[in-house]
Amino acid sequence: MVAARIQSIRDDPGGPDAGRVFVLDDATAARLATFFDVVACRDLVLVWKIDVDDNILMLRSIRAEHVE
């Protein structure tokens, strides 16, 4: 389930599964999504932003970790 949700974010990083948006100190926007990992029985937090590099949109991961 977590892998499918992350893939849906990669396919459409601004879409309905993309979580919440917040503004960083450098005035760029980042997104936050949380998932429950049923195998490990803990939450997974994923924070990312969309950057442009050589006119190519890139999903850049800022933080991904399990939360106890």
Residue pairs with C-beta under 8 A, 6 or more apart in sequence:
1 35
1 38
2 35
2 37
2 44
5 17
5 33
5 35
6 35
6 46
8 15
8 17
9 15
9 17
9 18
9 19
9 31
9 33
9 46
9 48
9 59
10 59
12 18
13 31
13 48
13 50
13 59
14 50
17 33
18 31
18 33
19 31
19 32
19 33
19 34
19 46
20 31
20 32
20 33
21 29
21 30
21 31
21 32
22 29
22 30
22 31
22 32
23 29
23 30
24 30
24 49
28 49
29 49
29 50
30 47
30 48
30 49
30 62
31 47
31 48
31 49
32 45
32 46
32 47
33 45
33 46
34 43
34 44
34 45
34 46
35 43
35 44
35 46
36 42
36 43
36 44
37 43
37 44
37 66
40 66
42 66
42 67
42 68
43 66
43 67
44 64
44 65
44 66
44 67
45 63
45 64
45 65
45 66
45 67
46 61
46 63
46 64
47 61
47 62
47 63
47 64
48 59
48 60
48 61
48 62
49 59
49 60
49 62
50 57
50 58
50 59
50 60
51 57
51 58
51 60
52 58
